[in-house]
Amino acid sequence: MNKPFPNPAAAPLISVIMANFNGGSHIRKAIQSVLAQTHQALELIVSDDGSQDQSIAIVEEIRENDDRVRLIRSNKSSGPAGARNRAIEAASGAWVAVVDSDDIIHPERLARMLAASDTLQADMVADDLIFFAEDLSESAKTLFQKLDLGQPEMVDALALVEGRLAGHDVALGYAKPLIRRATIGDIRYDTDLRVDEDHDFYLRLLLSGATFALIPDAMYLYRRHAASLSHRFSVAKLQPMIAAQKALLQALPDDCKDLRVALARRIENHRRHLNYARFIDALAARQAFKALGLLLWYPTSWPLLANTIRERATRKTHAPAVARSPKKIILSAQGGSPTADFALVPVPDVASAGAGRSAAATWANLARLSCEHDLHIIAVGRAGAFALGLVPFYGSARVVNTCQDIHALIARDNAANQTSGAAQLARSL
């Protein structure tokens, strides 16, 4: 077995918690991305929520070779909140990080977020998320791309509830922060929630006094697929969301006027979605008169209906990618130039964690190229190697020190191909 902590005193232990339910299609890559972290003082707690697929066998296989992996099993599904709570209870680290079983994280993510937490003296640190989708039904982007952060931003309870930061609307509940374990204390995910459980958890942490920093780095690759793109709001999911937020509103002191107004507005928005969900249920049950009555009684459902129609029309215009065409690219911050075969993709130099300007457009473009093409990559220097960690799929990749090394590498490849071709011809004669 691998030793989990080569130098336990050198760095704090991080407990990575991974809720899993039938994640066999992607969990191997998710686990590998955690175990490949440059911050080796970690434990990965996979909290299975009653899976019936091959994911348990995959976890067991990996666990045989790396004793940093722990498995908690439940016979029945209680949802992601319950699974994460079981992992938090078992966690022994000074910090906790959530990674979903279908996502991927950059090899330096935990180390850089830990460094940022120390610099910023924050209890919670979140980076940007890079969305990627193999079927190309979603445009490539990052969660905080429109913020164009040039420096860390502090997130308070009001910003989280309003979903607004640096003058832009943004869904902060999607963030995957590194959280100080002592800050969590006895706070747990609300197991009544099947949607919005992260937002609710972060809000209660902030209300308890936690400090939350958002850094410009993007190091979390968030997979979009059929399950994550399905209609998330339903009557059964919205009712507990509204109940949880009403309970928070009632517990807020009267002097938190702005926060009370924002939370009341959020509750009202969820009520709009609840009315719309009831309309959708009536349609699904072929209760035309009831559906029409709900639509007329709650006119705020009209914009939601128009948005649903628009989203479905947009997705139909994107045919699923059956086969990705080959493409050769160079990832470099050293200038350089494209070659006859390789296109140049400029990437930023690697700054200290949280110190560089957001490169969201670059990372979104790399995710798009990865989903559209079978990439063959030459990564140049430290910047190229770092960028390589943000490419979700590729056929092959090699790292060279300088741009001058590229031509020598290509020349060797060409010579090898010519030799191989000559040998095949000789065998065929």
N, C-alpha and C positions, 0 to 999 in steps of 0.2 A: 504493500500500500504506500501511496505517497504520504509524506509527512505533511500535516496541514499547515504548520506554522514554522518555517525554517528559522525564524528569529522572533518568537512571540513578543519579546519586550520592545521590538523596534517600531511596532505600529499597532493601533487599536484593532480589536476584532470587529469585523462588520458581519452582521447577520443578514444575508440576502434571503428574503422570503418569496416563494414562488407558489402561488395557488394554481392548481391544475385540475381540469376536468376534461377528460378525453382529448388531451393535447398531443397525442402521439405523432401527429403530422409534423410538428415543429419543435417539440420540447427538447430534442437532442441538441439542436443548434442553440437554443436558449440557454441550456445548461452549460454547453461548451463555452459560450461567450462569458459566462460568469466565472467559470474555472480558469479561463485564460487571463484574468485580470492581473495587471502588474502589482496590485495590492493583494498579496497572497494570504494575508491574515484574515481569512473569511470562512464562514460556514454558509452552506446553501441548504436551506430547509424547504424541501418540496412538500407542500401540504396538499395531498390529493383529496378530492372531494367526491369520492365514489366513482372513479373512472371505470369504464368497461372496455377500454381499448388497450392498445399495446403500450401506453405511456408508462405504466408501472414497471413493466419488464425493462423498458429503456432506462428508467431511473435506477433500477436494481443493477443493471449491467454496468452503468457508469460508476455507481457507488462501490462496486467491487474494486475499482482501480483508484479511487480517490475518496479517502475517508473524511473529506470536508463536506460530503453530501450526506444529508439526513433526510429520511422519508417518514412523513406522518400520514397515516391512512384513515379515512372515514368510510364507513359502510354505506352511508347515504349522503346525498348532496344537500349542503346547507347554503350554497352560494359562495361567491368570492369573499364576502365579509367574514363568514364563519371560518373559511379555510385560512384566511390571513390571521384571524384571531388565534387560531390554534398554533400557527407558526410563531406569532409574537410571544405567546406563553412559553414556547420552547426555546426562544432565542436567548443566547448567552452573550451576544456582542454588545459593545458600547454604542454601536450605531445600527440602524435598521434600514435596509433598502428593499423596495418592492420591485421585482422584475416579473412580468407576466410570462407564461409558459409558451407564448407564440412570438415573443419579441427577441431582440438582439441588443446587446450593449457593447460599446467601444471598449477595447482592452484597458484603456487608461481611465475609464469613467470613474470608478470608485476612488482611485488615488487622487484624481483632480478635484472631485467634489469634496473629498475630505480636506484637501489643502485649502479649497475655497471656504469651507466652513470655519477653518482656523483663522484665515485672514479676515473674514467678515464677522467672526464671532456670532455665527448664526446657528440656531438649533435645527433648522431645516434648510437644505440647499437643493434646488431643482435646476436642471438644465433643460435645453430645448429638446423636443421630440421630432424626429424625422419620419414622416409617414411614407410607407411604401406599400404597393399593392401589385401582386404578380399579374392580375388580370387587367391592369391599366384602367380600371373603372374610376379611379380617383386620381386627380391631378397631384403631381409631386409637390410637396410643400412641407414646411415645418410648422409646429404648433404656434410658435412665437415669432414667425417670420416677419409679420407686419410691425412688430415692435422695434425691429432693427436696433437691438440693444448695443450700446457702446461701452457699457459698464454694468455691474450688478444693480438690480433694482430690489428694494425691499417690498414684500407683499404683506399687507395687513389684512385684518378680517374684512374691512370694508371693500378693499380691492377684490378679494376673493368672492364675496357675495355679489358685488356689482358685476363681476366678470370684466373688469376694466383696469388697465394698467398703462401708464405712459401715454394716455390719451387714446387708447385703442381698446376695442372689445376683444376679449380673449378668454378662452375656456380654461381657467387656471386649475380646475379640478382634474384635468387630464394629466397634470404634471406628476412625475415620479420622483419625489424628493428623497434624499438621504436624510434620515431623522435620528437625532440623538435619543438613545433608548431611555435615558432618564427623563426626557421631556414627555415621552409617551406615558410613563407612569402606569396608572390604572385605566387610562383611556383606551377604548377598543372600538373597532368598527361596529356599526349598527347592523346587526344580523337581519333586521327586518327589511333592509334596503338591498335590492338587486341591481339598482341603477343609482348613481350619484353617491355611492358609499365612500368614494375617495374624497369628494368635495366635503361631505359631512364630517369625515374624520379630520381633515386638515383644518376645517373651521373650528372644531372643538379644541384642537391643539392650540390654535391661535388665541382663542378665547381664554385658554388656560395660562397664556403668557408667553408662548413660544415665539421666537423670531424666525422669519422665513425670508430667504434670499433667493432670487432668480438670477442665474448667471447667463452670459451670452452664449456659452459653449452649447453645442448640440451633440450629444453622445448616446442618445437612446433611439434605437430604430424600432418604430411602432408599426407592426404589421396590420394592414387593413385587408380583410377577407370577408367572405359571405357572412360569417357569424357576427363580426364586428360592425358590418354595414347594414345589418337588418334593422327593421323598425324597433327602436329601443323603448319607446314610451308606450305603456299599456296601462289600463285601469289598475291592474294588480300591482304594478310597479310605482305608479304615480301617487296612489293613496298613501302608502307609508312614507314617501318622500315629503308630501305635504304635512303629514302628521309630525314627522321629525323636525321640520323647520318651524312649525307652529310651536312646538315645545321649546325650541331654542329661542324663539321670539319672546315667549312668555317669561323665560328666565333672564332675559337681558335687562339690565338696569335702565331706568327711565332716562338717565343722562346720556345713554348711547343713542342719541336721536338719529343721527345719520345712518347708523348701522340698523336700527329698527326700521327705518323707512326702506332701506335697501332690501332687508330680509322680507318685509311685507310685500314689496314689489316682486321679489323672486317667487314668493308663495302664489301671488296672483298669476304670474306667468305659468307656473305649473298647473294652476287650476284651468287655464286656457287649454293647455295640452291634455288635461284630464277630460275636458268636454269634447275635445277633438278625438281622443281615444274612444270615447263612448260612441261618437259618430261612426268611427271606423268599425267598431264592433257591430253596430247596427247594420252597416253595409255588408259585413262578412256574413251576418245571419240572414241576409236578404230581406231585412225589415225596412223596406224603402220608405214607408211613411214615417217611421220613427227616425230614420236617418235624416230625412228632409226636415222634420220638425226640430231636431237637434241643431241642424245647420242654420235654420231660421232663428231659433231661440238664442243661439250663441254665435252671433255674426263674427266674432273674433276667430272662429274656426276657418273662415274663408281664406285668409292669408296662409294658414298652415296647409290647407288642402292644395292651394296653388303651388306652394313650395314642394310638396310631395310629388305633384305631377311633373314639375320642372326637374326634380332630382331623378325621377325614373326615366324621363326623356333623355336626360344627359347621360345616364348610365347605358342606355340602349345604343347610343352613338359610339360607345367604346367596345369593340369586339374583344373578347378574351384573347390574350396572347397565347397562341398555340405553340409557336417556336420562336425563340429570340434569335435574331440575325447576329452574326459575329461582328465585333467591333474592337479595334485595338486603340488604346488610349495611354497617354503619358500623364501622370499626376505629378506636377512639379510647381514649386514656388520660386525656382531659380531662373525664371525666364525661359531660356531654351526655345526650341522651335519644333513644329511637327516634322515628321519624316514622311517618306512616301507611303508608309503603311500605318503609322500611328498618328492619331489626332492628339493635340495638346489640350489638356484640361488644367488651367491654372488653379492652384489651391493656395490658401493663405499660409503664411508662416505660423508656427505653433507658438502661441503666447502662453504666459502663465495662466492657470485656471481662473476664469472669470475676468481676465485682464484685456483680452482682445475683443475687437468689434465682432458682432454676429456675422457669420458667413453662411447664413441660412440658405440663401439662393444657391450657393455653390453646392451645399450638401443635398438640397432638394434635387438639383440637376443630376448629381451623381446617382441618387436613388432612382430617378427616372431612366437614366442610361442603363442602369443595372437591370431594370425591369423590362426594358425594350430590347436589350442586346445581350449576347453571350460575350461578356467583356474579357479581354486579355490585356492585362495592365502591367505597365512598368511604372513603379513608384520611385521618385527621386528624392533621396535624402530624408531627413526627419519629417519635413512637411508632407512629402508624398506618402511615407509610411503611416503617418497619422491619418491622412485622408483615406487610405486603404481600409482602415478600420471602420469607416462609415459607408462602405459599399456592401449592401446586403447580399448580393450574389455576384460571382465572377467565375469564369472558366479557368483562368490561370493568373498568377500575379508574381512579379519579381521585383525586388528592391535593389536599387543601385545608389551609389553615394553621390554622384554628380551627373549633370547632363552629358558630360563628355563620355561617361561610361555607357550611355545609351547606344551610341553607334558601334562600339566594340561588341556589345551584347547582341545587337541585331546582326552584325557581321558573322558572329559565331553561329547564330541561329540559321542564317542563310547557308553557311558552309555545311552545317550539320544536315540541313534539309537536302542540299545537293548530294552529299555523300549517301544519305539514306535513299534518295531517288535513284542514284546510280546503282546502288546495291540491289534495289528491287528490280531494276531493269535487267541486271546481270542474272538474277535468279530466274527471271521469266524467259530468258533466251535458251 
